[in-house]
């Protein structure tokens, strides 16, 4: 239970305190009380961003390399590899955090690249993007949308993207709905996989996430944005109709 509380705290990026975290977990079928969640947060020294004791200064970022928002919540795409979106989520494994970076093609909602690591670095997001570039045929002008996280604003990451003829796009400050499809994917991942498991090693988490993304989500899971068929089937049907 402690891992699920910490995971929810990280998922909502310190925006939720004990009452809302308890509500989120109960909505997922995980029984808990506000007091129980509050005790865990207190032991970990965690506060919500809107709490009076939250020290925002230590979390503030100097906003350099901020790209324009090229999507403006237009999450539709007329063909593959025209608009991608990417983000990072947190996964609690035994006694440490794992960080999962994913890249989604908005055309079919397919996860075209992903990377898992014990540190949330520029390498994590670059590895996910590198997998996506290796799998897809990229045309100049591809939009790669993210939030304003420091990893996505690193010069090496931006240079790597632009060398591959892609353009960076970033959400407005603190606006998670500017990246809603990826937020939705992470929510489904947590509900359908992470919260149901008790990983005892990094390798078991990696194997489980591989199966979820590569076998279930991309190839089998029906998606309402695709007319209730999987991303793989959606792309196959579109290719046959072309």
Number of C-alpha atoms within 10 A of each C-alpha: 15 13 18 21 22 21 22 23 23 17 19 16 14 17 15 20 21 22 14 15 24 23 16 16 20 13 10 13 11 15 11 16 15 14 12 16 23 19 13 17 19 12 8 10 8 16 20 18 16 13 12 8 10 14 13 10 7 7 8 8 11 7 11 11 14 20 19 14 17 16 19 14 13 11 17 15 14 10 14 20 25 19 25 29 25 25 23 23 21 23 24 23 21 12 10 11 19 18 19 23 21 27 27 25 27 24 21 25 27 23 22 23 25 25 21 24 16 15 12 19 14 17 16 22 26 22 18 21 26 20 16 22 17 11 11 13 9 16 12 12 15 19 22 23 26 26 25 22 17 17 21 25 20 15 14 14 19 18 13 14 20 15 10 15 14 23 19 25 23 25 23 18 12 10 11 15 14 22 23 14 19 25 19 11 16 20 15 13 16 20 14 13 13 22 20 11 13 15 18 11 12 18 10 14 19 17 10 15 19 16 12 19 20 15 12 14 22 21 17 16 17 18 17 9 15 16 10 11 17 23 26 18 17 21 19 11 11 12 10 7 7 5
